[in-house]
Amino acid sequence: MAVEAPPRPEAPAPGRGGLRHRLAERGVDRVLLLLLPAVLIIGLLFLYPMIYGVGLSLQPKNGGGPLGNYADFFTDSYQRGTVWKTLKLALPAALINVGASVPIAYRLRGRFRGRRVLTALLVLPVTLGTVLVADGLLRYLGPKGWFNRILLDLHIVDEPVRLIYNYWGVLFSLLITGFPFAFLLVLSYMSGIDPTLERAAATLGAGPWQRMRRVVLPLLAPGLATTFVLAFVLAFSVFPSANLVGEPAGETRVMAIAAYQAAFEKYDYSMASTIAVLMGVFELLVISVTLLLRGRLYTGPAMGGKGS
Amino acid sequence: MTTAVTRPAGLPKRGLPRGRPGTWLVWACVAFFLVNLFALILSVVVNSFGTKWFAGWLPQGFTSTWYSDAWDEFALGEVLTVTLEITLVVVALALLIGVPAGYALARRDFPGKRIVMFLLLLPVLLPPITYGIPLATVLYKVHLAGTMTGVVAANLVPALPFVILVMTPFVEQIDTNVESAARMCGARTRQVFTRVLVPLLLPGILAAGILVLVRTVAMFELTFLVADADSQTLIVALYSAAFTPGIRAAQAIDAMAVIYMALSAVLLIIALMFVNPTQIVAQVRETPAE
């Protein structure tokens, strides 16, 4: 490995050369300088603002001790409610996206004609972005949109169904933008499972449902947990669609909106940092619980063959 | 020899896999999703070409004036230029800094490596708003917010770790013996990079670059928090227009949305020409596990 370790001097000087050599043996040499700019930039643009933000959140504008903002956040039910509203959107969206991806990816693995086209079609919404999807939802699901028109003409409903400017509009936008990511990840995990394992189960008499439940799902479960984490991260930061197709003053006032309003409408950067920090905390909480559960699952080779 | 060539028994059949009712249900759901998605996109496109659309299935007439209106009113020429400039600078910087960093991370085991990895993972895992608001506060303090530099800096935060995380497995695939051989033949470090590593890493660099390009064009939150009217990208301009309905004609907003969609579609086609989506995710998927 130590390809670029400095050449050993003929007669090693006891001082500097020895130290350099010892460092090189632990993997510290000039190659690490290549890492320096990246670490500096992340430190300057990510770590420093985060620490600054945490510090700012502990200096409330309205006084009340270092934890005043946090106390304010949790005593004010309008602010406290945003946590629940965010989770109520993000958790179902992530669960549905991951859950729907499993059967579809199960059918789509292996080779068949049109697989590439179908995959591309399912991945297409990635490029749409939340703003465009929100705009489209306003047109399509609106009271005069095509969706309601079809329902009315088929006499399924008597009045237009209200699907925008409320919870459902935001959930739909999260499903449309989040599904492609979840699907791509699940598909790649699914492709990593050796199909011969399933065939082996079939020769031992397992039916399709048993093969799915006893062979495929256990091997897939760690991947599903990871996918859930990433899908949850995407859904948790819902901001544009909550403003555009949601009810930003009521039902879909998510944490991101509360943070934005504090910063750019009330100019209370301290409170905004508090909400941002809390957002990170709640998100990491869900992620750690998921990863903790994931640790209890089987993780190992998903390949059949001799000696494995 | 007129007999038809028969497929060997071992190969799977081509065509869509079919069979039990469960399979049909899955395909029906996929079809429902795709039909609705298509109708959603189509209603934006139709509206952007329509004159008035109060009732009925289609607008009363069709016109293309909304596009010229939107182009002038939203100054889309400038916005598109700014979008391209910001995106290209972000991609170039992220690659220039990220590829060597990915190399160092792949080749060396050093004390504190796990901390560095964690530090690089955090911007990918945290919602952009979480670090976007403190970052915007800091950028306003040093008077960088509202400038192109500020927008580029904010967009680098998720882009740079992304490049590093994508590049590391690519570097790991390259045999260290190739580098040793180049050194034995007298190549210096710079030459090893430019003559040996970069050509070998080109598929990975290309993939990472295109993905960062797509992500930066679609990145709303960070640009929105940091940019002002002169440094906003197309998606932020679209949001601002859509968020203040009534002031602008809905059709003009939709015209802008269609322009954004066209830009994204072009990028997606370019991306799909160079990268296989499932392979990319397979490269990335190892990262969240640790």
Interface residues (C-beta under 8 A of the other chain):
Chain A: M1 V3 E4 R26 G27 V28 D29 V31 L32 L33 L34 L35 P37 A38 V39 I41 I42 G43 L45 F46 L47 Y48 P49 M50 Y52 G53 L56 A100 P103 I104 R107 G110 R111 F112 R113 G114 L118 T119 A120 L121 L122 V123 L124 P125 V126 T127 L128 G129 T130 V131 L132 V133 A134 D135 G136 L137 L138 R139 Y140 K144 G145 W146 F147 R149 I176 F179 L184 L185 L187 S188 Y189 S191 G192 P208 P222 G223 T226 V229 L230 V233 F236 S237 F239 P240 N243 L244 M255 A256 A259 Y260 A263 Y269 A272 S273 A276 V277 M279 G280 E283 L284 I287
Chain B: P12 K13 R14 G15 L16 P17 R20 G22 T23 V26 W27 C29 V30 F33 L34 N36 L37 A39 L40 I41 S43 V44 N47 W53 F54 A55 W57 I97 G98 P100 A101 Y103 A104 L105 R107 R108 D109 F110 P111 V116 L119 L120 L122 P123 L125 L126 P127 P128 I129 T130 Y131 G132 I133 P134 L135 A136 T137 V138 A153 A154 L156 V157 L160 P161 I164 T176 E179 S180 R183 T189 V214 A218 F220 E221 L225 I235 L238 Y239 A242 F243 A250 I253 D254 A257 Y260 M261 S264 A265 L267 L268 L272 P277 T278 Q279 V281 A282 R285 P288 A289
